[in-house]
C-alpha cells in the first residue's frame, strides 16, 4: 500500500553453543531419571515429573529453552501430553517406547518445535534455484513463498493452476480412504512476472479453434495424431476426429507433427485462441466495454470526504483505463451517476459546454433518462467530464439527506449497459444501509446473540432475494459490479455483497473512513482496480479425462447449470477453485488430464479463448499420493469449503468437520505409509508437515471463531473475500508474515507468529494481506527508531504514521488489496489487535495455541487408529 523502505542486513551467524550450564545438566539428569522410571513402568498414567521439569524450564529465562511442547520434542518425547494451562485431565495416557532414547540426549541449545514452519519455507527457497519446467507430469511446483522462474513445456504454470495432489488416486475407494481433497485452484488471467512470456494468441481464421468432435476439448499437447497426421485422438475422451485440411501437417519418426514446436497449442500448457463470431452472443461481435461510476452523495459520504476524494482521483484515473496496447488510447467508454434517495444521471457529451443533470426520482421503476451522451469516449469529452467532477462535491456540499438506496443504483448501471448493448463494470461507492423506500430496501438485523447458535448461519445469508435475482440479470448482460463500502455502522455486507460476488466483482471495505489516514489505501485499491487487466462476459468450463469429473466450484461467479461458470467480469486476481471426484477407475500409465477453457471479451472488445492444460500422475499406492501433495493448496480448498459451509451449518460443526478430515488424512498416512514406530509418536508426511499449524489458523479465523470485537459485517466481508483468493494470498491471510527489521541491505528471514519471537529491543512488520502492523519494542535501538520514524525516542513515535519512510532498499509488501499501516507500540492498547494475528499463540476468543492443537490432533489420530 505504501513504499515502506528500510535497511536490512543478513542474519549474523549463530553463536557457538555455550558450554553445558546448570539447565543443560538438569536436562540430562532428569532425562536419565525419566528413562529409569519408564524402564520400571512402561505404562505411565502420571506426568507429574515431566510437568515439574516443564515448570522449571518456564522459570529459567534461558533463550535456549522454550515451551513444554518443545521440551518433549527435544527429549524425543511425542507431543501427546496436555498443556498445564488447559482443563483436560492428564490420565488416560498409555504408551511404550525405548528408554535408551534418553541416553542420547544432546546438550546443545534446544530447537523450537514449530520452527518447522519457517524451516520448510526456507528449505524450499534454497533448493529453488533452477527454473521450474512444467514438462514433467505430476511434478509438484515450488511453494508459493519461493521466488521461481517458470518454463512452460506442456503443462500450465503454477501461477495459473495449482493442484492439491499431483498424484491422483486410481480409484474412488482409495481417494475416500485417504480423505485428501482432489482439487485445483485456477487463476485464468493471472499476471506473470516480466521475465516470463504471456500466453501466445493463436488465430485459426474463420474456421476457429480445432476441437474434439465428442467432448469439445480444444487442441492441446495431449492430442495424439494418427494416420500420418490426417486424424487425431482426443486425450480426454479417446474419440478420433479428422484434422481439417488447412491444419494438416506431416508427422516425424516419433509420431509428432513436424510443426509441433511452432504451434503454441501443441507444445505449451497455456495459450489463447482468437474466437470467431460463433463464440459471440447472438452471433454478433461484441462492443468495447464501458465503466460506470456510481457515487453516493448522502450526508455521510460528503462529510467523510469520500465524494471529494473520488471525484479528484477520477480526473487522473481516466487517463489509465485498461488497454492492450500501451501506446494507444483506451476504447473503454465511461458514464457517471450520483445518488442518495434519488438518482442523478449526467450528460457529458463532447459538444456540450457544461454537463447536464437528469434526476430520476421514481426508483421503483428504474430507467435511463438519456442514451446519447451518457457513455462517452474519455478523450473526446475530457473537458466536460473534468467540469462535472469539479462540480459534484460543490453541488452536494450542504446536503442533509442521510437515507440511501442501493438496488436501483445497480439497476441503473445495468439498464445503461443494456441500452448500449455492451458489457462493462459498475464502480459503486456506498456508505450506509439502504433503508429508503425502494427495491432492495434492507433493515438492521445485527444480533450478536445468535453467534454460536444454530441460527448464526442466517447472518451470512442475504436477508432478501432481490439481489440474487438482480445478480442473475447482471451476469446475463456481462455487468460486473465492484463495491467500495465506507460504513460507520452495520450495512449488511452479507446482502450488499451478493451482486459483486455473483458477477466476478470485488468488495472493498473501509470502516470509519477518515480522509487523512485511509485516503492512500483507498486510492491504491481504486487505481489498481481500474487499471488491472480483465475480461468481460466470461464463461469458464473445466474438462477432464475419463475417470474423473469436476463436481464442485468455489469463487465469485454465477452458475445456471452444473458445468458452466459464468463471470460478468474476470480480472487478473480472481480464482476459481474446482473439486474433482472419480466416476471410473484411472490408469497409472495415462494419468489424469484437465483442461480449463475461458471464453471472454478483452478490454479492446475482442472475443478470446484462454486455455490452460494440466496433466497429473495416477497412483495405486497411498505412499505415492502422500509424496506429492501441496499443503498450501489443500488449506486454500479447506478454507473455501468451510467458509461456504457456514451458510448452511453452525460454525462449531464446520470446525469439527475440518479437524476430523485432517485427522483422517494423517491417520491414513500413519496406518498405511509410515514405518512402524511408537504409538505415542506423531508422524506427519514430509509434504504435510505444516498441515496442523495452517489448519489451526483456519479454525481460529474470525469467520469460524470470531473475537468479541469482530462485527458481523467484518465476518461476512472476510468470507466473501476469501472466495476469490489464490494460494499465495490465502497463505498470508491465514499465517501472516512476521519480519524483524534490522539495519542492512537485504530482506530478513521471517520468524514464527508467536509473542516469544518478539524482542523488546526490536521492531517487526506483520503482513496479514489486509493490514500491515509495525510493532515497536519498548527498548528499540535509537538508530532503528530514527531510520523508521525520524525520532530516536520511543515516546515520540507517531502512531498515526500513514506512509513508511524512503530509505535504501525500497522494501514493500505486495498484496491484491492495499494494506493499512498500523503502528503498535509495546504495551499499547493496539497491541491486543496485533496479538490476535500471532496465530501460533492461544487467542482471546478461545483458539488453541499451535502446541495445544498438535496435542489435540494427535489425540484424534490415535482414536482413529485404535
N, C-alpha and C positions, 0 to 999 in steps of 0.2 A: 504494500500500500504506500510505502514511502521509501526513499533511498537511504535507509539506515546504513551508515558506513562506519566501521570501527576497525581498529587494528587487532590482528590476531597473531598468535605465534604457534609453532608446533609444540605439542606437549613435551615437556622435558622428560628424558628417560627416567624410569622409576628408580628410586634409590635402592642400593643393595639391601637385602634383608638384614635386619639388626640381629645381633647375637641373641640366643634364647634368653628371654627375660622371665619374670615371675609368671606372667599369664601363660607363656608357652609351656613352662614346666608344669603348671597346674593342669593345662590341657592334656599333656602327656600322662601325667599321673592319674587323672580322672578317667582317661580312656582305658588305662590298664585296669583300674578298679571296675569299670563298666564291663570290660571283657571278662573279668573274673566272675562278675555277677551273672552275666549271660551264660557263661560256661556252667555255672551251678544251676541256673534256671532258664532253659531255653524258651520257656513260655512265660513272658512277663506281663503283669497286669498293672504295674505301678511305674510311673515315670518321675517319681519324686526326686531321685538323684539327678536325672537329666534336667529337671526344672531348676534344681538348686544350682546346677552348673550354668544354666542359662541366665539365671538372675545374677550370678556372679559376673558373667561376661557383661551383662547390661550395666552393672555398676562400674566396670572398668571402662574408662573413656579412651579406649585404645582404638585408633582408626582401623587397625587390622582386624578387629572383631566386630561383626555385625549382628544381625538378629538371630534368634534361636533357630529359625528355619535354615539360616546359612551355616550355623554350627553343625547341624545334623548333616548337611551336605559335606562339610569338611571331615566329619568323623566317619564318613562312608555310611551314615545312617539314612534310611529312607525318610521322605517328607510325609510322615503319617501322623505325627502327634499333633494335638490341637494346641492352639495358642493359649498361654496363661490368661490372656485378656478375654477370651471367649467363655461362654457359659456351658460349653459342651462338656459332658463328663469324659474322663480320660480312661475309664476302664473299657472293656470290650476290645482290647487290642492284643492280638496274639501274633507273634512272628518268630521265625527262627533264622539264624544266619551264623556265619563262621565268626567265632570270637577272635580269630587271628588277624582279621582285618584291622583291628585297632592297634596291633603291634607295628603296623606300617604307617602310623600317623606321622605326617611330616611336621616339622617345626616352623617352616616359613610362614609369612602372613597368610591369613585365611581369605579365600576369594569369596565375593558375594554371590549368592545363589542365582539371582535373576540377572546377573551381568551377562547371562547367555543372550539376552535380547540385543544388547549392544554388540556383543561379540559376533553373533550371526550376521548382523548387518555389516560390520567391519570386515569380516572374513569374505563376504560376497564382494565387497568393494575391491578388496585386494586382489582377488582372483579374476575379477572382470577387467582384464587388460586388453584382450583381443576383441575385435568386433564380433557381435553375435550374428551368426549366419543362420538363416531360417530354413536352410535346405534339408536339415536332419529331422526326419519325422519323429515326433514325440519328445523333442528336446525341450526341457523347461528353461525359460529365459532367466536372465539375472533378476534380482529383486528390484522392486520399484524404487528402493532407496539408493541404488547404484547408478552411476553415470556410465552409459554404454552406447556404442555405435551399432546400428543395425544394418545388415546387408540382406536385402530381400532376395531369396533364392528359391521361391516357390511356395512359401507359407507366409501368411500375413505377419507383419511386425507386431511384437507385443505392445507397441503403442496403440495399435488398432484392436487387437484381440488378446485377451489373457484368459487362460482356462484354469479351472480348479484342479484338474488332473490331466496330465499329458500321457498317461497310460490308462486307458478306459477298460473297465472290467468286460470280459467277453459275454457274461450272462447277467440277467436281471437278478438272479439269486445271489451272485457274488457282489453286485452293487448293493443289494439290500443288506447283506451280511456286514459289509464294511461301513455302511452309512455315510461314506464320503460323498458329498453332493457333486453331481456332474453338471457343470455349468460353464458358461463363457461370458465374460464381461466385454462387450463390444463398444468401441468408440469410433463410429464410422468416419467422421470428419476430423479426426484428431490432428492437431498441428504438429508437424515434425521439426526437429532441430534443423538449423541452417545447413549442416553438413550431410543431411540425408535427402534423397531425391523424393519429391512428392509423387503420388501415383500418376502414371502416364495416361493421357487421354487418347483413346483409340476410336477412330472413325471408320466404320464399315460401310459408309454411304447410305443410300436409300434402303438397302436390304436390312440394315440394322444388325445388332449383335447376333452371333451364331449361338444357338441354344439346342439343348436336348429336346427331341420331339415329345418325349413322355413326361419327364419331371420338370422340364423347362429350366434346368440348370444352365448357367452361362458357361461359355467356353473358358477352360481353365487348364492348369498343368496336369490335372488328374484325368483328362480325357485321353483315351488310347486310340490312336489312328491305326486303321487296318486296311487290308485290301489295297495296298500301295498308296494309301492316303486318300482314297475315294470315300471312305466311310470312317466314322469314329464311334467308339463305345463309351457310353457315359460312365464315369467313375462313381456316380451316385446311385443310379438305378439299373445299370448294365444294359440299357436299351441301345441299340445300334441305329445311328442316323446317317443320312447322306451328307457329304460335305458339299456345299454349294460350289458351282463351277468357279466363281470368282475367288473363292477361298482355297482352292485346291493347291497342294504343294507335294512334291515327292518326298519319300522317306529315305533316311540314311540306313546304314547297315545295322544300326541298333533299333530301328523301328521308329525313330523320332523324325519329325519333319525337319527338312534342311534349313528352314527359316525359323526354327523354334526359338532361338535366342534373339531374333529380330522382332519378335512379337511379344509384347508385354503379357498378353493373356495366356501365352503358352509357357512362360518362363518365370513369371512373378506371382507373388501371393496377393498383391493389391494393385488395382488399376481401375480406370474409368472408361466407359463406353459413351459415345455421343448418341443420345436416344433419338429415335425418329418420331414423326408425328403420331405414329401408332401408340406411343407411350404417353401421349398427352391427353388431357381432359377434352372430351368432345372432339377428339382428333384435330385439335387446333393448337398451334404453338403458343406457349404462354407469353403474357405481357411481363415486362420487368416488374419486380415487386415494389411495394410502397411502404413507407414508415409513417405512422400517425402518432403524434404526441398529444396525450390527453392529460391535462394538468388540473388538479384540484385547486380551486381558488377560494375555498372556505376560510373562515377566520383563523383556524389553527394552522392551515397551510401558509397563509400570508404572514402570520405572527412569527412562526418559526424561522422564516427566511427562505423556506424551500422554494417558493414561487420565484423569487428574485434570482436565486442561485441557478435554478433550472433554465430560466429564460436567458440569463447571461451566458451560461455554458453552451446552450444550443447554437448561439451565434457563431461560436468557434467550431463546434462539433459537426455542423452541417458540411464543413469542408472535408470531413473524414468519413463520409458514408462508405460502406463497403464497395469495393470494385475489384475486378480480377486483374486488370492491367493498371498498375500504379500511375502510369503516365497519362491515362485517360480519365475523363470525368465520370463520376458515378451516374448510372442511369436510374438509380432509386429515386422515386418521387416522394414528396413529404406533404403532410397536412397537419393542421393544428386545431385542437378543441380545448376549451376550458369549461369547468363545470362546478356547481355546488348542488343546489336543488334543481337547477335547470341547466341546459347545455348551450354553449355558445360556439358556433361554427364560424370559421374565418375564411373569407375570400381573399387570397393573396395572389391573384392573377397578375402577371408581369405588367400588364397595360394600366393597372390602377396606380394612382398617386399615393393612396393610403389604403390600408387593409379595411375590409368591411366585416362587421359582426352581424351574424344572423342567430337569433335566440329561438330555441325550441323548448317550450315550457310543458308541452304535452308529453311527459316522459313515459306514459303508459303505452303509447303507440309511437315508438321511435322511428324517425325517418331522417334522411339527409336533405337539408333545405336547398342545397346547391350542388351541381355536378361540375360545371366548368369553373375552375378557379380554386377548388378545394385541394386536390392533389396536383402539385406543381413540380417542375424541374427547379432545383435549387439555384443553379447558375442564372437561369432566366429571370426568376422572381426574387433575386437576392435582396434588393433594396426594400421591397415591400415586406419581406419576411423579417428583416432586421428592424424595420419600423414597428412591426407587430410585437416582436419580442421586447422591445423597449417600452411599449405602451401597456402591456399586460400587467406588470407589477403596479403601475400607476393607477390603472383602471380599478383595481380591486384593493388598493391600499387601505381604504376606510371601510371595507366590508364588515358587516356584523352577522353574516349568515354562517351558522355553525353546522347545520344539517347538510348531509351529502347523499347522493345516490351513487350506485355502483353498477348494477345490472344494465341500465340504459346506456351507460358510458361505453361498455363493451359492445352493446348492440349498435351503437352509433358508428364505431370503427368498423364493425363487421359489414354494416349496410354500405358504408363508403367503399370498401373493397369490392363488394358485390357490384356496385354501380360502375366501378372502374374495370370490372372483370379481371382482377389480378389478385395474386397472393400478397402477403405482407405481414408486418408486425406492428402491434399496438404497444406503445410505451405509456403505461398508466402510472401517474404519480398521485398517491392517495393517502389520506391522513386518518380517517375515523370510521367508526362502524356506520354503515349506510342505514340510517333509521328513518329517512324521509320517505313519504308515501311514493312508492314506485315498485315496479317488478324487481324481485330480488331483495326486498327490504328484510333486514335482519334485526334480531333482538339480542340483548346481552344475556348469554346463557352460561357465563363463567360461574362454576360451582365447584370449589375445591373439596367439598365434602364427598364428591363422587370419586376422588382419587383413591385408588386401591380397592375399589368395589367393582362388582360385575358391570355396573353402568358406566364405568370410566371410558369404555370403548366409544360410547356415544359422543364424547367430547372431541374425538378425532374425525367423526363423520360430519359431512355437511348438514346444516340444520334445515335446508330446503332443497328440493330437487331442481329448482330453476336453473342453477348454474351448471348442472350436469347436462341438461338439455342444450343450454347455450354453448357449452364446450363442444358438443357434437356438431352444432351448426358451424362453429368456428373452424373445426377440423375439415369439414366438407368444403369450405371456401379457401382453406390454406391460410387462415388468420391466426397467427401466433401471438400470444399475449405475454408481455413481461410486466410484472407488477412491482413497483417501488413503494414500500409502505413506510410511513413516518408516524407511527402511533404514539400517543401519550397514555392510552389506556387500551382495554380489550377491544379488538377489532374482528375477532373470529377468523383467524388465518386459515383454520381448517376449511371454512366455507369459501372465503375470498380466493384461496389458492387453488380451487378446483379447476378453474378455467386455465390459468397458467400451466399447471401440472399436466392437464389433459392435452394441451396443444403444443407441448415441447418447449414451453417458455420457462422463465425463471421467476422466483420470488426473492426480493431483497428487502431486508427489514432493518430500520434504523430507529430503535426505540428511544423516546425522549430526544429527538433530533435537535442538536444545537449547531447553529451555523459555524461557530468558531472551531469546535472540536471534531465535528462529523463531516464538514464540508469536503475535505480531501478524500476521505474514504468513499463518500457517495459519488463524487465526481470521477474517481478512478473506476468505480463499478460501472457508471454510466458510459464513460468513454470506451471502456473495453467492450461493453455490451453492444454499442452502436458499431464499433469498428471491426469486431471479430468476424471471421468467415462463417457463413451459414448457408443452409439450403432451405427452400420453402416447399410446401405442399409435397412432403416426402412420404414414401411408403417403403417399409423395410420388411424383407422376408428372409427367413433362415431355412435353407435346405440342407438335409443330411443324407448320408449314405444309408443303405438298407441295414436295419438292425436297431437304429436309434431314431428318435424324433424330438423336435422341440415341443415341450409341453407347457411351459410357463414363462412369462415375461415380466420384467420389472423395469420401471423407469417412468419418464414423463412423456406419455403418449396416450393414444386412444386406440381401442381395438373393436371393430364392428364384427369381426369373425375370429376364428381361432388361429389364423395363420398370418394375417397382415397387420403389422404395426404401423399405425398412421400417425404422422407427425406434421402438424401445420408448419412447424419450424424445427430445424435440426442444426444446432451450432456445433462448433469445434470442441465444446466442453461436455456435451451430453453423451451419456452412455445408455445402452440397452443391455440388460442382463438376461440371459436365456438359460433355462434349465432343460436338461435332456433326460429322457428315460428310454429304457430298452423296449422294443416291440418284437425283437427277434435276437438270435444269437449272433455275436460278432466274430470275425475271424482274426487271428493273430497275424496272418500273412498280409491281409489287405488293410488292416487298421480301420479307423473311422474318419469320415470326411465331413466337413461343414463348410457351407458357402453362405455368406451374408451379402445380399444384394440390396442396395438402397437406390430407389428412383427419386430424384429431387430436381427442383429448379434452382439453378445457380443465381447469384445476385445480379448477373448480367441478363437473366431471362432465358438461359439455355437449359434444356432438359437433358439430364445426365443420369447415368447408372454407375454407381461406385460398387465394386465387387471386392470382397475380402474372402480368401480361402484359407482353411486350416485343416491339416491332417495330423491326427494323433495315433499313437500306438494302441493296440489292444492286448490285454494280458489275461492269462488263466490262473496266475498266481497272485495271491494278495500282496506278497512281498514286493512285486513289481509295481503294483498300484501305489503302495505307500512310499515307494522310492522316488516317485515323480509327481508329487502333488505340490501345489503352491499355497502356502498358508494365507498370504495377504488376500488372494482372490477368494479363498474359502470364507474368510472373515467378511469380505465385501458382500458375498452372497448371503451368508448367515444374517448379517445385519439388515439387509434389504428384506429378506424373508420375515424377520422378526418385526421390523418396523411396519410392514404391511399387515402382519397378523394382529397388531393392536387394534385394528379396525373391527375385528370380529371376536377377539379373545381378551380376557383380563391380562394385564401385564405380568402378573405373577405366573400365570400359566405359560406365557410366552418365554419367560426367563427359564422356567423349569424345563421346557422343551429344548432350549438351546443347550443347557447343561447335560441333559440326557443324551442328546445326539452326539455331543463332543465326547462324553464318557464312552458311548458305544463305539465311536471311531477308535479311540485309544485302547479300549478293552479288546477289540477285534485284533488290533495290531499285536497287543501283548500275548494274546492267546495263540495266534496263528503265525506270527512272523518273528517275534523276539526269541533270542536264545534263552534257555532255562536259567532262571535266577530266583532269588528270594521273593516270596510273595509280598514282602514289605517294601519292595523297591519300586519306585515309579519309573517306568521306561517309556520314552517318547520316541516316535520315528524321527530320523535325522531331519527330514524336511518339515516336521511339525513341532519342533522344539518350542516355537513361540505360540502355538495354538492356545494353551491355557492362559497365558498373560494377555493375549489380544481378546480372547473371548470374555475374560473378566472385565475388560474395558467396555465391551459392548453391553454387558449386563449392568454396568454402573452408569451407562449413558443416561442423559436427562429424559429421554423418551421412555425408557423402561424403568428407571429408578430415579425419579426427579428429586432434586433438593427442594427444601421448603420454599425458597425464594424464586423458583423457576415457574414462570407463568404458563398457562395453558397455550397461549399463543406461541410462546417460545418452543414448546414441545411440538406443536403442530408444524411450526416452521422448520425445525430440525428434521422432523420426519419426512417432510416434502423435499428438503434439501438433499438428504442422503439418497433419495431415489435415483438421482441422475449422476451420482459421483462415480468417478473411475477408481481404480485400485489405489493409485498413489494418493488421491485426495482422502479416501476413507482411512488409509493408513495413518495419516497425520491427524485426522479428525478423531480417531479413537485412541491413538497413542501419540500424544503431542511430542514435538521435538524440543528437547531441553539442551541448550548450548551455553557452556560457560564462556564468558567474554574475557579474553586476556589480550595483552598487548602483542602485536606482531603482524605478520603479513598473510597468514593462511587461516582458513576456517577450522575451528577446533572440532574435536570429535564430540558427538552428543553423549550425554550421560543419562542414566536411568531417571525415570519420572518419579522421584522419591525425595522427600524432605531431607533424608540422610545425605543426599548428594549436594545439598546447598551449603556453601561455606559463608560465614559471616563476613569474610574478607573479600568476597567476590561479587560479580553481577552476572545474571543469567537471562537469556532470551528463551521464552517458551512460546512455540508456534502451535496453534490449535486449528488453523485453517480459517477461523473466523476472528480470532483475537491474537494479538501479539503482546505478551506480557514482558515487561522488563523489570526483573526483580533485582533489588539492590540490597546487599547485606549492610548491616549497621557499621561494620568495620571495614568497608570497602576502601581500597587504596586511593589516595588522593589523586594520583596520576590517572587512574581509571575513571574517576568521577569527573575530572577535568576534561578528559577526552570525550565523554558521553554528554555531560550536562553543562560543561563550561564553568563548573564551580568545584573547588576542592572539598567543599563541606557537605556532609551527609544531610545536615539540617536545612541546607539551602536548595536542595533538589526540587525542581518544579514538577509536581505530579501530573500537571496538565500538558506535558510535552506532547506535541502532535506529530512532529517530524523528528527523525533521528538526525544527528549532525553528519556532515560530509567529512569523511577523513580518507585514509589511504586506500583501502581495498574495495570500497563500494559494495560491501556485503548487503544483500537484501534477500528476504524470504519471499518466494513466489507462490501465489495461490490463485485459484479461479476467482475468488472474491477478495476485494481489498480488505485487509485486516486492520482492526482498530488497535492502536498502540495504547496500552495501559501500563503506567509506571507504578510499580508496587515497592514501597519501602518496607524493610523488615519490621515486623510488629505493627504494621499499619492495618487499618480496617480492611483495605482492599486485599490483604493477604489471604483472607478467607476464600475469596473468589479464586485467587491464584492456586491455593492448595487443592481446590476442587479438581483441578486438571493434573495434579500429581497422581496419576492413575494407579501407581503401584502401592499407594498407601490406602488405608481404610478411610472412607469418606463419611461426611456428616449424615448422609441420607441412608446409611446402613450398608453401603457397598463394601465387600471384603477386600482386605489387602491381598497382594499377589500371593504371599506365602500362605495365608489362610485359605485362599481359593484353591491353591495347589493341594493343600491337605484335603479339602472337601472333594476335589476332583479325584484324588487318589482313593478316597473312601468309596466314591461312586463306582469307580472302575473295579475295585476289589469285590464290591457287592455283585456286580455283573458277572465277574469271573467265578464267584462262588455259587 
